[in-house]
Amino acid sequence: MALHLIKLAVGCDSVSDLTERVADRARRAGRHIHVTRMVPKRDAELLAGGSLYWVIRGEISARQKLLAIEPFRDGEGIGRCRLVLEPQVHAVSPRPMRPFQGWRYLKGPDAPADLGKAADGIAAMPEPMRRELRELGLL
């Protein structure tokens, strides 16, 4: 059973916004990394097929596969962690999520399915329409 991380995508308004940011970072650095302060203790479980799920505007909306976890010390000697992520962003079936600080673990069975695996009509909808229908309780 895979273990995942969940994190807020601060400043992102949509999955397409996140996708653009990821592509830009990957283009500049040659790979996509996300730096966090804390190092996950369950790294072996995370690297056995885990992903980083992104919360965008109060909903779990996207994920990226975790490729590596690299602890390091920054220029001020503070311990940090690089989460090396697959550059491809996968939209997932949206699920409400309250704000939190840092990251949280997400067990495999609790993770939302990729949107491509959902009904074709839902996957084909524009993201703002999906969000509005969800807010109205119709999705």
Buried (B, 14 or more C-beta within 10 A) or exposed (E): EBBBBBBBBEEBEBBBBBBEBBBEBBEEEEBBBBEBEEBBEEBEBBBEEBBBBBBBBBBBBBBBBBBEBEEEEEEEEEEBBBBBBBBEBBBBBBBEBEEEEEBBBBEBEEBBEBBEEBEEEBBEBEBEEBBEBBEEEEB
